[in-house]
Amino acid sequence: FEPLASLVVGVGGSAPRTGHRVHWIQDGPELIGRMTEALRRAGHYAYLETYIYEDGDAGRALREELTAAARRGVEVRVLC
Protein backbone atom coordinates (compact mmCIF):
# COMPACT_ATOMS: atom_id res chain seq x y z
CA PHE A 1 0.00 0.00 0.00
CA GLU A 2 3.03 2.28 -0.20
CA PRO A 3 1.89 4.02 -3.44
CA LEU A 4 -1.51 4.67 -1.88
CA ALA A 5 0.11 6.13 1.23
CA SER A 6 2.24 8.42 -0.93
CA LEU A 7 -0.85 9.60 -2.80
CA VAL A 8 -2.68 10.40 0.43
CA VAL A 9 0.28 12.38 1.78
CA GLY A 10 0.68 14.15 -1.58
CA VAL A 11 -2.86 15.53 -1.52
CA GLY A 12 -2.45 16.90 1.98
CA GLY A 13 -3.50 13.93 4.06
CA SER A 14 -1.80 12.27 6.98
CA ALA A 15 0.63 9.44 6.48
CA PRO A 16 -0.52 6.02 7.73
CA ARG A 17 0.82 5.27 11.18
CA THR A 18 2.38 2.15 12.55
CA GLY A 19 -0.21 -0.26 13.89
CA HIS A 20 -3.02 0.89 11.62
CA ARG A 21 -4.56 -1.50 9.14
CA VAL A 22 -5.53 -0.86 5.56
CA HIS A 23 -8.26 -2.85 3.80
CA TRP A 24 -8.85 -2.63 0.08
CA ILE A 25 -12.61 -2.63 -0.48
CA GLN A 26 -13.89 -2.92 -4.02
CA ASP A 27 -17.67 -2.87 -3.70
CA GLY A 28 -20.40 -0.93 -1.94
CA PRO A 29 -22.04 -3.76 0.00
CA GLU A 30 -18.73 -4.77 1.58
CA LEU A 31 -18.01 -1.14 2.47
CA ILE A 32 -21.40 -0.63 4.11
CA GLY A 33 -21.06 -3.91 5.99
CA ARG A 34 -17.65 -2.95 7.37
CA MET A 35 -18.83 0.54 8.27
CA THR A 36 -21.94 -0.65 10.10
CA GLU A 37 -19.90 -3.24 11.99
CA ALA A 38 -17.39 -0.57 13.04
CA LEU A 39 -20.24 1.65 14.22
CA ARG A 40 -21.66 -1.21 16.29
CA ARG A 41 -18.26 -1.63 17.99
CA ALA A 42 -17.73 2.11 18.61
CA GLY A 43 -17.35 2.87 22.27
CA HIS A 44 -16.26 6.51 22.51
CA TYR A 45 -16.55 8.23 19.13
CA ALA A 46 -17.66 7.65 15.55
CA TYR A 47 -16.65 10.15 12.87
CA LEU A 48 -17.91 9.73 9.32
CA GLU A 49 -16.62 11.83 6.44
CA THR A 50 -18.12 11.26 3.01
CA TYR A 51 -18.53 13.08 -0.27
CA ILE A 52 -21.82 11.43 -1.15
CA TYR A 53 -24.70 10.50 1.12
CA GLU A 54 -27.92 9.22 -0.39
CA ASP A 55 -31.13 8.23 1.36
CA GLY A 56 -31.21 4.73 -0.12
CA ASP A 57 -30.80 1.38 1.62
CA ALA A 58 -27.12 1.99 2.39
CA GLY A 59 -27.70 5.55 3.61
CA ARG A 60 -30.53 4.47 5.87
CA ALA A 61 -28.43 1.61 7.29
CA LEU A 62 -25.63 4.02 8.16
CA ARG A 63 -28.06 6.56 9.62
CA GLU A 64 -29.61 3.88 11.84
CA GLU A 65 -26.21 2.73 13.11
CA LEU A 66 -25.05 6.31 13.72
CA THR A 67 -28.26 7.03 15.63
CA ALA A 68 -27.91 3.83 17.69
CA ALA A 69 -24.31 4.73 18.52
CA ALA A 70 -25.34 8.23 19.66
CA ARG A 71 -28.05 6.73 21.86
CA ARG A 72 -25.38 4.53 23.50
CA GLY A 73 -23.46 7.68 24.39
CA VAL A 74 -20.95 7.56 21.54
CA GLU A 75 -19.86 10.97 20.24
CA VAL A 76 -21.06 10.96 16.63
CA ARG A 77 -19.98 13.49 13.99
CA VAL A 78 -20.78 13.46 10.29
CA LEU A 79 -19.14 15.62 7.62
CA CYS A 80 -20.66 15.47 4.12
N, C-alpha and C positions, 0 to 999 in steps of 0.2 A: 504493500500500500504506500510505498515511499513516493511514487509520482503523485498520488492523490494528496498526500500530506503536503507536498511542495506546492501543488495547485492551491490548496486552502490557505497556506501561508502567503502565497503570492497575491491573493485577492483581499488580503487584509485580515484573514482569520488567524486563530491561534493554532500553534503547532500541536499535534497530538502529544499527549504526555505518557510517560511510562506508566504501565498498569492499566491503561484504558484499552478497550477492545473495539475493533472495527468489524462490522458485519456488512457484507455486500448484499443488498436486497434488490432484486430485479423486478418484483411485481407488487402491485398495490395491495392485494389481499395479505401477503406476507408482512408488508409494512404495517398495515392496520393491526394485524394480529400481534406483532411485536410491540407496537405502541400501546395497545390496550393492556397487554400483559404488564408492561413497565408501569403504567398508571395504576394498575391493581396492586403492585408491589411498593408504590411510593409511600414513604413514611413521613417525610418532612416537607418536600417541595416537589412540584411538577411544573416545568416550564416548557411550553410548546411554542415554537416559532415556525411559521409556515407561510408560503407565498400564496397558496390557494387553499381555501376552505369552502366546501360546498355542502349544502344541506341534503345530501343523499344518504345512503346506508352507512357509508364509511364516516361521514361527518357526524351523523347522529350517534354512531357508536363511540366516537371520540368524545363528543359532548357529554354523553351519559357517563363515561368513565371519569372525565374531568370533574363533573358535578359530584359524582360519588366520592372522589378523592377529597374535594373541598369539604364535603359533609363529614368526612373522617378527620378533618382538621389539618389536612395537607394544604400548604400554601400553593395556590394554583395561579399561574400567569400565562396568558396567551397573547402572542404578538402575530398579527396577520399582515 
